[in-house]
Amino acid sequence: MQTLVLRIPDDLAREMEAEARESHLTKSEVARRRLIAAGQQRSGPAAGFDLIADLVGTVTDGPTDMSARTKEYLKLKGYGKPRRPR
């Protein structure tokens, strides 16, 4: 097992100390469990979708075949070419 040293806000430290006392665990074990729980919440295929779920279906215009002709559309928009000075 590796060691990690980090600084946390005072209120979070107090909260974790109280949790450790109540559950009869060490502060390190409380921190480990919280890190593992946070990692499990964000992992899995749904986690990435959840981040953009409110945006899906909001674009109503634009090319319908963008994924098939991406390079052509980028070239049309001048992507990768130097900008003209204003």
ABEGO torsion letter per residue (X at the ends): XBBBBBBBBAAAAAAAAAAAAAAGBBAAAAAAAAAAAAAAAABEAAAAAAAAAAABGABABEBAAAAAAAAAAAAAAGBGBBBBBX
